[in-house]
Amino acid sequence: MNKKRLSEEVAQKANAQKGTVDRVISAFVNVLRNAIIDGEEVQLTGLGTFYTKRCEAREWKNPKTNEPCTVPEHFKPMFRYSKTISDELRHKE
């Protein structure tokens, strides 16, 4: 599902104008994005938690050249599904 389809479905279910829903979804995405970049956890009950994971610097070898390289410390955006969704996916046929 892309943003356009999400907006259409939310507008239909909420009986709201699509333009208004588009603006709300865009604002939501910006707030979520900024919170994750700032290192905050964002918990959405029934959906899950967005958070960042710190990855230590490490050494590795380039598989093509076998040359050693260093991967610097960095942060990865992560998402952990809620227990409700995890349970529903486990029992999906």
N, C-alpha and C positions, 0 to 999 in steps of 0.2 A: 504494500500500500504506500502510495506517495502522499505528499502534503496536500495536493489538490483533491484527491479522493477522500482523504481524512476530513478536510474542510467540508466537502459535500455531505458526507455521512453525518458528521456532527451537526451541521446546519439542519439537516432533515430530522434527526432525532430530537434536537433541541427546539425545533420549530423556530429557527432564527435565520436572519439574513446571512447569506454566504460571505458577503464582504466583512461583516462584523466578526464572523467566526474566523475568517482569514487573519484579521488583525489580532485577534485574541491568541490564535495559535502561533503567529509570528512573535508576539510579545512573550508568550510562554517559552518558546524555543530560545529566545535571547536571554531571558532570566535564567533558565536552566543552564545554558552554555556558560554564562558568566559565573554562576555559582560553582560549576565544575572546574572552570579555569582557576577560580580562587581557592580551590581545594576543599570546598564544602561538600558534604553529603546531602543529596536531595532524596528524601523518602516520600514515595507516593503510595499510600496505603492501597493494597489490592493490586498494585502493579509491580513495584520493586524499588530498588535504591540505586541511584547513580552516584558514583564516587570515583576518586582517582587512586591509582596504585603507583607507589614509588618503585622504580626499577633501578637497582644498583648498577654502577659502572661495571663492565666486564670485558674480558679479553675473548677474542674469537679469531678463527682463521678464515680468510676468504676462500671458499671452496674452489674457485677457479684458479687462483694464483698460489694458494696455500700460504699467503702472506699474513702475518699476525696483524690484527687491528684491535682498536679499543672502541667499545660502544660506551658513550658517556652516560652518566646518570640521567634518567628521564622519568616522566610521569605518563601513565596510560589511563585513558578514560575507561571505566568499567561499569557494568550493570549487573546487579544481582536480582533475579526474579523473586517475587513474593512467594511464600509457601503455597498460597492458594493457586497461583499459576503453575508452579512446579508440580503440585499434586494433580491438577487437571491435565497437564501434559503427560504425566506418567500413566494416567488411566485412559488416555485418548486411544481410540481404536482405529 
